[in-house]
């Protein structure tokens, strides 16, 4: 019976998740040309800065990070993410983001992930016709048990511009806050939960069983 109690304690720890915002970026007041934007993490998670790849050039655009130079080079991307403390893992839920391409900016942007070496887009953002803000809520609930450093990149997919022509190196793409029905809803952010890592749970379970056996 005591062994069962010990195992139930492990399950309770696993369920005591820290749900909510994992990483958030406040772009209010940013000029668009800044090299980085510091992120805000949560307990047991350190946010990585939002950065612009070396192949891009910053362009002014209020309350955003903006860039030109989208030529599908290996360093043409926006990067963001987080690092999880040892002994913990993150189960992601959603990405809230606002995006905008100019008419000759990227027509399609992909969200890529370090888990597969940025090989396959998790989702894509259709920026047509250009000049309009696209507000997206992306389901990332398939990404569970994330440990260590996790990076996401926003990169151009294909060569078509938002206006249907060919992308120009002078065309721009920006990221900003998420708006709903024309009103600010929340900062550009990742949501989810922080849990004890599976290895930590295994140790807790073993420790509980050993303690129960000793008491017997």
N, C-alpha and C positions, 0 to 999 in steps of 0.2 A: 504493500500500500504506500509506504514511504517513497519507494522508487517512482511510483506513479505521480506522487506529489512533486517530486523533483523534476520529472519530465514536464509536468504542467507549468512549473516555474520557468522552464526554458521557453515554452510556447508563449507565456505571458511576456517575457522579455522581447521575443521576436515580434510580438504584436504592438509593443510600445514604440510605435514609429513616430518620428518627428515630421508630421505632414505639413505641407505648406510650400513657401517659396524656397527653392534650392539656391538659385543664383539670380540676381536682378541687376539691371543697368539703368541708372537714371540719366537720361539724355537731355533733360530740361536745361536750357541755357547753353548747351554745347554748340560750338560754331560750325561743326561739320568737318573742319579741317584737322581736328585734334588727332594725335597719333594713337592715343589710347583713352579708354574710359574705364575707371576702376569699377569692379563689380562688388556687390554685397552678397556674402554667403549666408550660411546659417550654422547652427551648432554642429560641429564635426565636419563641416564643409568649408573650404576656402575657395572663393571665387577667383577665377582667372580674369584678367582684364580683357575687355573687348578691344581688339587690335585690327589694324589694317595691314595686309600683306605688303611686302617691299615692292611688288610690281605695280601697286596702285598709287595714285596721287590724290591727296586730300582736296576736296572742293567745298566751298562755303555752302552751308544749308543749315538753318537754325534748328536746334533741338534734335540733332541726328549725328550719325557718323556717315560721311558721304565720300565718294571717290569716283574718279575717272580712270581710264587705262585698262578697261576690261577686255583683254585680248586672249583669254583662256590660258595665260601663262601659269606655270606651276606655283607662282607666288601672288596670283591675283585672287585674293579672298579676304573675307572678314572672319576673324577667329574669336571664339568665346568658349567658356567651359568652367571646370572646377576641379579641385583635388579633394578626395575624401580621406579623412583621417584613418590611420590603421585601426583595424578592428571594427570598421563600419562599412556599410554599402548604401548605395542610393538606388531607389526605384523611381524612375522618372514618370511623370504623368503628362504634362503638356508644355509646349512652347508658345508663349504669347509674343507676337512680333508685328510691327508695322514696317512695310517696305515701300520703296518708290524708285522707279527707273525713269530717266528722261526718255524722250521719244527715241533717241538713238542709243540708249543704254541697253543692257541685257534684257531680252524678252523673257527669258526663263532663268531663274536662279534655283540651284539645288542646295539642300541642306545635307551635308556630309558629316561623317562621324569617325573618330579615331579608332573605334572598335574594329573596323574592317580596313583600316589604312586609308580612309576617305575614298574608297573604291566605288561605292554605289550610293546614289542619293537616297536618303530616307524619305524625302518628299521634295516636291518642286513648287516654286511660286511663279505663277503666270503674271507677268508685269504689264501685259498689253492693256490699253493702247499706248501707255507711257504718259507720264505727268500726273498719274492718279496714285493715290495711296491704296495699298493693298493690306488689309488687316487680317491676320491669320491666327487661328488657334490650331496648333499641330499636335496630334496625338502621338506621344512618345512612350506610351505605356508598355510597349514591347521591350524597352530598354530597362532591364532589371538587374539587380545584383552588381551594379557598377562600383568598382573600387579603384583606388589610385587616382591618376590624372586622366580626365576625360576632356576631349576637345571636340568642338563642332566647328565646321567651316561653311560659310556661304560662298558658293562659287558659281560662275556662269555655266549654263548648260546649252550647248549649241551655239550657233553664230548669229541667229536672228535677233534683231533689235525689237524693242517693245512696240514700235510702229510697223513692224512687219518687214522692214528692210534689213540691211546688214548692220551689225553693231559697229559703231564708230569708237575709236579710242578716246574721243572726247565725250562720249555718252557717259552718263553717271548712274550710279545705284547707291541708295542710302538705306540705313536701318534706323528705326525710331520706335517710339512707344506704341502700344496697342490701343486703338480707339474702337469704341463700339457705338454705333448709331451717331457718329460724328462727335462723340464726347470721350475725353480721356478715361480709360478704364484702369490701366495699370502700366507700369514700366515694362520694357522689353525684359522678359524673364522666363526662367525654367521653373516648373513646379514639380513636386513629388514628395517622397518621404525618405527619411534616413533611418536605417535599421542596423542592428548588429550584423556584422558580416557572417556568412555561413560558418567559417572556421571558428569565429568567436562563439557562436551558438553551440558548435560541437564541443568545444572546451567546457562551456558552461554545463552542458548536458552530462559530460563525463564527470565533471567535478561534483555535480549533484548526485549522480549514481554512486560515486565513491563514498561521498559523505553518508548517503543512506545506508550503504553496506556496513560502514564503520559503526554507525549507530546501532545497527542490528547486532 
